[in-house]
Structures are given as structure tokens and as C-alpha cells.
Amino acid sequence: MAVDKDAMGDEPAAMLLERSRAITLQGRDTKGRAVVRIVGNYFPARALGGRAAAALRAYLADRVLPAIGGRDFVVVYMHSCAHRADNFPGVGAIRAAYESLPAPAKHSLRALYFVHPALQSRLFFATLGRFLFSSGLYDKLRYMSRLEYMWPHMDRAQLQVPDCVRDHDRELERRPLMDYGIEATDSRCIYDAASMDTSASLHSLRCVS
């Protein structure tokens, strides 16, 4: 699938995603399944502009799925310190990317580990997740509030955790009330999924109603 040039220069969107390393294969989990790591803080949503959704679909189809090669796989999404304006493509884009996957790829996706969600994120997916995403994806969602809960499922030697994710994990250990929305997070980070992409979410909800 062809992707237009990036709005901020002549670099193709696929190359921009490749260089950002927002989406990478990271070896295997403890069950031998391929691991797709997505680092929210690395995703160049601002640079991709209005073509983030198309670029995401194309990158999955042209780069990620061929590398997986039909094997079972899991996705580890690290939400730590993603910024809505800079790094988040929108709920609609994520839903469209998943729905664009071939049926065999959807079946091969065994789990989606959501690292460092907050209370708002959990509430958003608990209330709207079943409407915005098919049950095939929603039922595979696994929340990981701390990195320590992820390691029984992952091979530490193969999954690389960025410093920003480790730093946030340590901050959560020092300030556990952040998990419940009682203590504010860094203003540069987003954890309120309900405000991430409200218009796109409501549009998607109307489309599936």
C-alpha cells in the first residue's frame, strides 16, 4: 500500500515510522509467540498529520505482518508518557488499523498488553471498548499497571523497555495514587483515554451502532 510523503518533508511516512522505532518486533514471549512492541511516546503522530491512520495501516501490512509470517503473536503497547498532540494517532486510527488486518492475522493475535494504563483509560475501554472494537480484540486486552506484572509473560532478554517507560514505572512506585487518578501525572503525559480522541471515538461509535 502506497503512503503519501510526510507533510513536514520529503521523507515517506513508512520511512518516518521505521526511523521512529515506534513499532518493532522484539523476539518471543514465554510461550514462543512473536512480540510486537509499540511505544506510544515514539509514535510520530504530529509529523504524520492527517495521514497517521493510513500510514499505520500500511506499515502493519507492509512491514509488520510479513515479518511475523503467519505465526501467533502478541502486542505490547507501552503508553507511558505518550502526548496526545504529538504521539497519539487517535482511537479511530487504531480501530481502523485493527479492522484492516486479514482474518488470519486477527486470529493469530493472542493478547494485547496495555502497559501503564490509568483509571481513566480503564473506564474508557470498559464503557466504550466493546462498541469501538470487536470482541475479538477487546477480549484479548490485558492491563499491566507495572512492568513487574508483564515479566511472567515476556522474555526479559528480548523485550527492550525504553528509559521513559522504566522511569515512569519507578514514579508510579513512588506515587501509587497516580494509578487511581488521585494524584496528578506529569502534564506532558496523557492517561485520560476518554479525552484522547473524543470526536473520533464518537464517530466510530455511531458507525458501529
C-alpha positions in Angstrom: 0.0 0.0 0.0 1.5 3.3 -1.0 1.7 6.1 1.6 2.0 9.8 0.7 5.0 11.9 1.6 5.2 13.2 5.1 3.6 16.6 5.5 6.7 18.0 7.2 9.2 17.0 4.5 10.0 14.6 1.6 10.5 11.6 3.8 7.9 8.9 3.1 5.6 8.1 6.1 6.7 4.5 6.1 10.4 5.6 6.5 9.4 8.0 9.2 7.7 5.2 11.2 10.7 2.9 10.6 13.1 5.6 11.9 11.0 6.3 14.9 11.1 2.6 16.0 7.6 3.1 17.4 6.6 -0.4 16.2 9.2 -3.1 16.3 9.4 -6.9 16.6 11.0 -7.9 19.9 11.8 -11.6 19.8 9.3 -14.0 21.5 7.3 -14.2 24.7 7.5 -17.0 27.2 5.2 -19.1 25.1 7.3 -18.7 21.9 4.9 -16.2 20.2 6.3 -13.2 18.3 6.2 -9.9 20.2 5.2 -6.6 18.5 6.3 -3.7 20.8 4.6 -0.4 20.3 6.0 2.6 22.2 3.4 5.4 22.4 6.0 8.0 23.2 7.8 7.2 19.9 4.8 7.3 17.5 5.2 10.4 15.2 1.6 11.3 15.0 2.2 15.1 14.7 4.7 14.6 11.9 2.4 12.2 10.1 -0.5 14.6 10.4 -3.8 13.6 8.9 -2.3 10.5 7.3 -1.4 8.8 10.5 -4.2 6.3 10.2 -3.3 5.4 6.6 0.4 5.2 7.4 -0.3 2.9 10.4 -2.4 0.5 8.3 0.2 0.5 5.6 3.1 -0.1 8.0 1.3 -3.0 9.6 0.5 -4.6 6.2 3.9 -4.0 4.5 6.4 -4.3 7.3 5.0 -5.9 10.5 2.8 -8.8 9.2 5.3 -10.1 6.6 8.0 -10.1 9.4 5.6 -12.2 11.6 5.0 -14.6 8.8 1.7 -16.1 10.0 3.0 -17.0 13.5 1.0 -16.4 16.6 1.9 -13.0 18.1 1.2 -10.6 21.0 1.3 -6.9 21.1 2.9 -4.9 24.0 1.7 -1.3 23.9 3.7 1.0 26.2 1.5 4.1 26.9 4.0 5.7 29.3 4.4 9.5 28.6 2.6 9.5 25.2 1.4 13.0 24.5 -2.0 13.4 22.8 -0.8 16.2 20.4 2.5 14.6 19.5 2.2 10.8 19.8 -1.4 9.6 19.7 -2.9 8.8 16.3 -6.5 8.6 17.7 -8.8 5.8 18.7 -10.4 5.8 15.2 -7.0 5.2 13.6 -6.3 2.3 16.0 -9.7 0.7 15.4 -9.3 1.1 11.6 -5.8 -0.4 11.7 -7.1 -3.5 13.6 -10.1 -3.9 11.4 -7.9 -3.7 8.3 -5.9 -6.8 9.4 -6.6 -10.0 7.5 -8.8 -12.6 9.3 -5.8 -15.0 9.9 -3.8 -12.1 11.5 -6.6 -11.2 13.8 -6.8 -14.9 14.9 -3.0 -15.1 15.3 -3.1 -12.1 17.7 -3.3 -13.8 21.1 -3.0 -10.9 23.5 -2.7 -7.1 23.7 -0.7 -6.0 26.8 -1.5 -2.4 27.7 1.4 -1.1 29.9 0.8 1.7 32.3 -2.9 2.4 31.8 -4.6 4.8 34.2 -8.0 4.8 35.8 -9.4 6.9 33.0 -8.1 4.6 30.3 -9.7 1.6 32.0 -13.0 3.3 32.4 -13.0 4.4 28.8 -12.4 0.9 27.4 -14.7 -0.6 30.0 -17.6 1.6 28.8 -16.9 2.2 25.1 -14.3 -0.5 24.2 -16.9 -3.2 23.3 -18.6 -0.8 21.0 -15.4 0.7 19.4 -13.6 -2.6 19.0 -14.7 -6.1 18.1 -14.9 -8.6 20.9 -12.0 -10.5 19.2 -9.7 -7.6 20.2 -11.4 -6.4 23.4 -11.3 -9.8 25.0 -7.5 -10.0 24.4 -6.8 -6.8 26.2 -4.6 -7.2 29.3 -3.8 -4.3 31.6 -0.2 -4.1 33.0 -0.1 -1.4 35.6 3.6 -2.2 36.4 6.4 -3.7 34.4 6.8 -6.5 37.0 3.4 -7.9 36.1 4.5 -8.2 32.5 7.6 -10.2 33.0 5.9 -13.5 33.7 4.7 -13.3 30.1 7.8 -11.8 28.4 11.4 -12.8 27.9 13.4 -10.0 29.6 16.4 -10.7 27.4 14.4 -10.0 24.2 11.9 -7.2 25.1 13.6 -3.8 25.2 12.0 -1.3 27.6 12.7 2.4 26.8 14.1 4.6 29.6 10.9 6.7 29.6 8.8 3.6 30.4 11.2 2.5 33.2 11.3 6.0 34.6 7.5 6.2 34.7 7.3 2.8 36.3 9.6 4.0 39.1 7.5 7.1 39.5 4.4 5.0 39.9 6.1 3.0 42.6 6.9 6.2 44.5 3.4 7.8 43.9 0.9 4.9 43.7 -2.1 7.2 43.9 -1.4 8.1 40.3 -3.0 4.8 39.4 -6.3 5.9 40.8 -6.3 9.4 39.3 -6.0 11.0 42.8 -2.5 12.4 42.2 -1.8 14.2 39.0 0.7 12.8 36.5 3.2 14.8 34.6 1.3 17.4 32.5 3.3 16.2 29.4 1.8 12.7 29.6 -1.6 11.6 28.8 -3.6 8.8 30.6 -7.1 10.0 30.0 -8.2 7.8 27.2 -11.7 9.4 27.3 -10.2 12.7 26.1 -7.6 11.2 23.7 -9.8 11.3 20.6 -13.3 12.1 21.7 -14.7 13.1 18.3 -13.2 10.1 16.5 -14.4 7.8 19.2 -18.0 9.1 19.0 -17.8 8.9 15.2 -16.7 5.3 15.4 -19.4 4.6 17.9 -22.1 6.0 15.5 -20.6 3.9 12.7 -21.0 0.6 14.5 -24.4 1.4 16.1 
